[in-house]
């Protein structure tokens, strides 16, 4: 039996999310994109087909939040996708819609909010709190007991030392 998933966003980030969905056992990937020039179905085309979950292939935090709200209001489920090569502590908590890419490590009692992107090979150490709609880029190292506010983007290769707080909407 086929396991279906919509990926909202058909650009490069959407392609990576599709690979992670395949690694999570989805074998029928259906891209949707509201830019009709891309040649895919739009959300309006599929919004009555809500038994199929929707994952987000959108890197922009603000746009991802707006689409998350629209998708939830229309009754779709939003899966959390965790690549099998990642290491997630049993005491960590990851909210819906988050995408965990290959080789990510999330350690003890870390909290990851809604629709977060934990990009390839990043590390989130013990007791850190990552807010909703955050993007943690590849190879970022977040030390223990760090707090990162909603809608923040931590750029590629950054290191955040222990016990820091980064406010919302920061880059």
N, C-alpha and C positions, 0 to 999 in steps of 0.2 A: 504494500500500500504506500502510495506517495505521500511525503510529508512536505506541505506547501508553506511558503513564506513570501510575503511582499517585502521588498527593500525599497524604502522611500528615499529616492535620490539615486540617479544613475550615472554619477560621475566617478572619478577615481576612488573617493572614499567609499562610495556605494559598492564598487567592485571588491574592495578589501572586506567589507562587511559581508558580502555574498560568499566569499571564501570561508569566512569564519562560520557562517550559517551552514555551509556544506560540511565543515568539520564537526558541527554540532548535530548532524544527522538530517538536515533539510536537504531534500534532493530535487525539489522543484522551486527554483528561485524565480520570482516574478518582479521585475523592476517597475516602479511607478515614478513618475516625475511630472510636476505641474508645468514644466516648460514643454509645451506641445511640439515645439520645433525639434525636440530630441527624439520623437517618434515612439514614445512609450505611452501607456495608459496613464491618465491622471488620477488623482484621488477621487474626483467626482465620478470617473468611470467605474470605480470599484467599490465605492462606499457602501453599497448594499450587500457586499460579499464579506461580511465581517467575521465569519468563522475562521478566516485565514489571518494569522498574526502579522503584524507589521513591525519590522526593525528599521532603524534610521541609518541611512548612509549619507548623512549631512554633517559636515565638519563644523559649520557655523553654529555656535551655542544658541544664539537668539532665535535663529530660524528653526533649529531643532526643538526648542521649547514651544514655539508657536505651533509647529506641526504636531508635537506630542499632545498638546491640548485639543487640537482638532480631531486627532485620531481617537483619543479617549472619549471625547464627547459623542463620537459616532459608534462607540461600543466595541472597538477592536481591542484585542489583547496585544500587549507589547512585551515580547520576550526579552530576557537577558541572555546575551550570547557570550559564552566564555570559551575561548579557544582551548582545546585539550592540552596544549603544551604549557599553559599557565599554571601557576601554583597559588592556590587560594587557601588561606588558613580556614579551618572549620569554624573559628570564632569570628571571622570577618563577616560583615553584612553588606550585600550588594543589592541595590534597589532595581526595579524593573527598567528595562530599556537600555541599560548599560551594556556597552560592548567592550569586552576584554580581549585584546589582540594577542598574538603569539608571544610567548616567553615573558609574560607579565608576572610579577610576584606581588601578592597582597597578603600582608602579615597579620598577626594576631590582633583581634578587636578593632581592625580598621573598619571604617564606615564609608561606603561609596554611595552617593546619592543617585537620583533618577537621571537616566539618559546621559550618563557620563561616558566619555571615550577614554579608556585606558589604552594608550597606543603601545605599539610593539616595544617590548623589553623595558618597560618602566617598572619602578619599584615603589610601592606604597608601604611604608613601615608601620609598626605596631601603633595602635590607638590614634592613628591619623583620621581626620574627618574631611572628606571631599564632598563639597556641596553638589546641588543639582545642576545639570547642564554645563558641566566642566569638561574641558579637553586637556588631558595630560598627554603631551607629545612623546614621541619615541625617546627612549634612553633617559627619561627624567628619573631622578632619585629623590624621593620624598622621605625624609627622616621621620623618626617617631614623634607622635603627639603634635603633628602639624595640623592646622585648620585652614582649609581653602574654601573661600566663599563661592556662592552660586555664580555661574556664568563666567568664571575665570578660565583663562588659557595659559598654561605653563608651557613655554616653548621648548623645542627640541634640545636635549642634552642638559637641561637645567638641573641644578641641585638645590634643594630647600633644606636648610639645617633644622635640627630638632626644635620643637616647641614654638615655631613661628606661626603667626596668623597672617594669611593673605586675604585681604578683603574681597568682596564680591566685585564682579565686572573688571577684574584686574587682568593685565597681560604682562 
